[in-house]
């Protein structure tokens, strides 16, 4: 069961980092409508019972950057006594954004992928219970040790678990490469299982950079996947990482006037994540 758990964990955090975070929230790359649909559906299938709606995720994450580690941050360990409390409050706001009971500021909206049929289905309880039953059947068939069953509940809420680890550890433990106003940190070696997401200090200091690594000893796995997809011409990276020459399929760091006009035409928000 360990290979199944490791594969689900790795793919789930990769798709969350690539699709919901770097594409939906930050628009770090562009792609054709067909490629977007394929990535959207792939993310839903991989995340299964813990699928995260890209619209709600993007708004929540943009709020996090704008209000990082202040009382208005939707998930900051600086204002929650313990991890379960932070997860509960984050879940409530995410649920409100998902249902429309919570209205976001206009500057945080727009520019995220939306596929109503897929988002409604995979966010429904029927879908979540169905995937939960599927995971249970896999364990019933292949689990060979009793302790294997302790891993099963993690599959049900894997997306929120990834988010909790990144936001809690990434703002409490580790080192800082950049002196910025929030409390973000880079958490090694835990980032090995988070696909670059725990380079939080680097990301908050350079929110437009698709490469979350900043030092020679740091490696961002999701950025390596993005580089491969760009070379295959499946995506086009919007900015080159700082201090690195533009690679195939990549543009320079500062957006050109043409790129800004294209973003406006496609409804991409003008919101820029502050450091």
C-alpha distance (Angstrom), angle and dihedral (degrees) to the residues before:
residue distance angle dihedral
X1 . . .
X2 3.77 . .
X3 3.84 93.0 .
X4 3.82 90.4 50.7
X5 3.80 91.7 48.6
X6 3.81 92.8 46.0
X7 3.80 92.2 48.3
X8 3.81 93.6 48.5
X9 3.80 91.7 45.6
X10 3.80 94.4 48.9
X11 3.80 96.1 44.6
X12 3.79 92.8 44.4
X13 3.80 94.9 52.7
X14 3.82 91.3 41.7
X15 3.81 93.4 53.8
X16 3.80 91.1 44.3
X17 3.79 91.2 51.5
X18 3.80 94.3 43.1
X19 3.80 102.5 39.0
X20 3.79 110.8 22.4
X21 3.80 98.4 30.8
X22 3.80 110.4 30.8
X23 3.80 97.4 27.2
X24 3.81 108.4 29.1
X25 3.80 98.8 33.7
X26 3.82 101.8 30.9
X27 3.82 106.8 17.5
X28 3.80 90.3 -139.0
X29 3.81 89.8 162.7
X30 3.78 140.2 19.2
X31 3.81 131.8 -142.2
X32 3.77 141.3 171.4
X33 3.82 119.5 -75.2
X34 3.81 89.6 -110.2
X35 3.81 92.3 52.4
X36 3.81 90.2 46.9
X37 3.80 91.2 53.3
X38 3.81 91.0 48.7
X39 3.82 92.1 50.7
X40 3.81 91.1 44.0
X41 3.80 93.0 52.7
X42 3.80 92.5 41.4
X43 3.79 90.2 53.9
X44 3.80 91.5 50.7
X45 3.80 92.9 50.2
X46 3.80 94.2 45.8
X47 3.81 95.5 46.3
X48 3.78 92.2 42.5
X49 3.79 112.2 163.0
X50 3.81 92.0 15.8
X51 3.81 97.2 48.6
X52 3.81 112.3 155.5
X53 3.80 118.0 -145.6
X54 3.85 106.1 -122.9
X55 3.81 94.3 -140.2
X56 3.80 95.1 52.8
X57 3.80 91.0 40.7
X58 3.81 93.2 50.5
X59 3.81 94.2 49.4
X60 3.80 92.3 46.2
X61 3.79 91.6 49.8
X62 3.80 94.1 47.2
X63 3.79 88.8 52.0
X64 3.80 88.7 50.9
X65 3.81 91.7 55.6
X66 3.79 94.1 44.7
X67 3.82 94.4 49.1
X68 3.83 100.9 25.2
X69 3.82 111.8 174.7
X70 3.80 94.0 -9.9
X71 3.79 125.3 114.2
X72 3.81 89.0 -94.0
X73 3.80 93.7 56.9
X74 3.84 107.0 113.4
X75 3.81 91.7 -143.9
X76 3.78 118.1 19.8
X77 3.83 124.0 141.5
X78 3.80 87.3 -150.2
X79 3.82 89.7 75.0
X80 3.81 102.0 34.2
X81 3.78 124.7 73.8
X82 3.79 95.2 -143.8
X83 3.80 142.5 4.7
X84 3.84 98.4 -101.2
X85 3.81 89.7 54.2
X86 3.80 91.6 52.2
X87 3.81 91.0 48.1
X88 3.80 91.4 49.7
X89 3.80 93.9 51.1
X90 3.80 91.6 45.0
X91 3.80 90.3 50.0
X92 3.78 91.8 51.4
X93 3.79 93.8 52.3
X94 3.80 92.4 43.8
X95 3.81 89.7 50.9
X96 3.79 91.1 49.6
X97 3.80 91.8 51.1
X98 3.79 90.1 46.9
X99 3.79 94.8 52.4
X100 3.80 96.2 36.4
X101 3.81 93.7 -116.1
X102 3.81 88.2 118.3
X103 3.80 118.3 55.8
X104 3.80 118.5 -151.5
X105 3.78 127.3 -148.1
X106 3.79 111.8 -90.1
X107 3.81 92.4 -117.8
X108 3.82 90.2 64.2
X109 3.80 95.5 52.5
X110 3.80 132.5 85.1
X111 3.76 135.6 37.6
X112 3.80 97.1 70.7
X113 3.82 124.4 116.3
X114 3.79 116.1 -101.7
X115 3.80 127.8 -169.5
X116 3.82 103.7 167.5
X117 3.81 97.2 -166.6
X118 3.81 93.7 50.7
X119 3.79 95.2 39.8
X120 3.81 93.0 49.9
X121 3.79 94.4 46.1
X122 3.79 98.3 46.2
X123 3.83 91.7 42.9
X124 3.81 91.5 52.7
X125 3.78 123.5 102.6
X126 3.80 90.0 -124.0
X127 3.80 90.6 60.5
X128 3.81 93.9 43.3
X129 3.80 92.4 49.8
X130 3.79 90.9 45.6
X131 3.80 92.6 54.3
X132 3.80 89.8 44.3
X133 3.79 89.7 55.1
X134 3.82 90.3 48.1
X135 3.82 91.9 53.2
X136 3.80 89.8 48.2
X137 3.82 91.6 52.6
X138 3.80 90.2 51.3
X139 3.80 90.4 53.4
X140 3.80 91.8 45.0
X141 3.78 90.0 54.2
X142 3.79 101.4 40.1
X143 3.84 109.2 21.8
X144 3.81 109.2 113.5
X145 3.81 99.9 173.9
X146 3.77 130.1 50.5
X147 3.79 92.1 -129.0
X148 3.81 89.4 60.5
X149 3.81 87.9 75.7
X150 3.81 89.5 64.0
X151 3.82 87.1 71.0
X152 3.81 94.6 55.1
X153 3.85 98.4 81.5
X154 3.80 90.3 55.1
X155 3.81 89.9 63.7
X156 3.81 90.3 58.6
X157 3.84 94.4 58.4
X158 3.77 102.3 21.5
X159 3.83 96.4 132.6
X160 3.82 95.2 53.6
X161 3.82 89.6 43.3
X162 3.80 90.3 56.3
X163 3.79 90.9 48.5
X164 3.80 92.2 48.4
X165 3.81 92.8 51.1
X166 3.79 93.1 48.3
X167 3.80 97.0 45.5
X168 3.81 96.5 41.0
X169 3.81 100.7 41.0
X170 3.81 94.1 32.9
X171 3.79 91.2 60.1
X172 3.81 99.0 38.5
X173 3.79 112.7 33.0
X174 3.77 134.8 46.8
X175 3.78 139.9 27.9
X176 3.80 135.4 -49.1
X177 3.80 126.3 -130.9
X178 3.80 93.2 179.5
X179 3.80 131.6 44.5
X180 3.80 103.7 -134.3
X181 3.78 132.9 152.8
X182 3.81 98.0 -100.5
X183 3.82 128.3 67.4
X184 3.80 98.0 -113.2
X185 3.80 118.3 146.2
X186 3.78 141.0 -178.4
X187 3.77 110.7 -112.7
X188 3.79 114.9 -154.8
X189 2.99 137.7 -154.0
X190 3.83 90.2 14.2
X191 3.79 90.1 67.0
X192 3.80 88.3 73.9
X193 3.82 87.6 81.9
X194 3.82 95.6 38.3
X195 3.83 101.4 61.3
X196 3.82 96.3 -124.5
X197 3.80 96.5 -45.8
X198 3.80 93.5 115.2
X199 3.79 93.2 65.3
X200 3.78 84.1 92.4
X201 3.79 97.5 149.0
X202 3.80 91.1 52.6
X203 3.80 91.4 47.0
X204 3.80 95.4 48.0
X205 3.80 90.9 47.9
X206 3.82 93.1 48.1
X207 3.83 105.5 23.2
X208 3.83 94.1 166.3
X209 3.80 94.6 54.8
X210 3.83 114.2 101.9
X211 3.81 89.9 -155.4
X212 3.81 110.2 73.3
X213 3.82 92.2 -169.9
X214 3.81 117.7 92.5
X215 3.82 106.8 169.0
X216 3.80 130.2 60.2
X217 3.80 92.5 -110.8
X218 3.83 93.1 51.4
X219 3.80 122.3 90.3
X220 3.80 126.4 -171.0
X221 3.84 108.3 -157.9
X222 3.81 94.7 -168.1
X223 3.79 90.5 55.6
X224 3.81 89.1 53.8
X225 3.81 88.8 53.9
X226 3.81 89.3 49.5
X227 3.81 90.7 51.3
X228 3.80 90.1 52.5
X229 3.81 92.8 48.2
X230 3.82 89.4 48.7
X231 3.81 92.0 51.6
X232 3.81 88.6 50.5
X233 3.82 87.2 51.3
X234 3.79 91.9 -122.8
X235 3.82 92.1 122.1
X236 3.80 136.3 16.8
X237 3.80 115.0 -138.8
X238 3.81 111.4 -134.4
X239 3.81 98.3 -149.8
X240 3.77 135.3 24.0
X241 3.82 113.6 -128.2
X242 3.83 114.9 -100.9
X243 3.80 116.2 -83.8
X244 3.80 91.7 11.3
X245 3.82 127.4 106.0
X246 3.78 117.0 -116.2
X247 3.80 110.6 -90.7
X248 3.77 129.4 -156.7
X249 3.78 110.5 -53.0
X250 3.81 93.3 10.8
X251 3.79 133.8 115.0
X252 3.77 130.7 -151.4
X253 3.81 120.9 -83.0
X254 3.80 98.9 -105.6
X255 3.83 112.9 65.5
X256 3.78 114.7 -117.7
X257 3.79 122.4 -130.5
X258 3.80 89.2 -106.8
X259 3.83 91.1 53.0
X260 3.80 91.7 48.8
X261 3.82 90.7 51.0
X262 3.80 90.5 48.4
X263 3.81 91.1 51.2
X264 3.79 90.3 50.8
X265 3.80 91.1 49.9
X266 3.80 91.2 52.0
X267 3.79 93.9 47.6
X268 3.80 96.1 -109.6
X269 3.83 107.9 160.9
X270 3.79 119.8 -110.7
X271 3.81 89.3 -135.9
X272 3.80 111.6 126.2
X273 3.79 117.0 -162.3
X274 3.80 108.5 -119.8
X275 3.76 120.4 -135.8
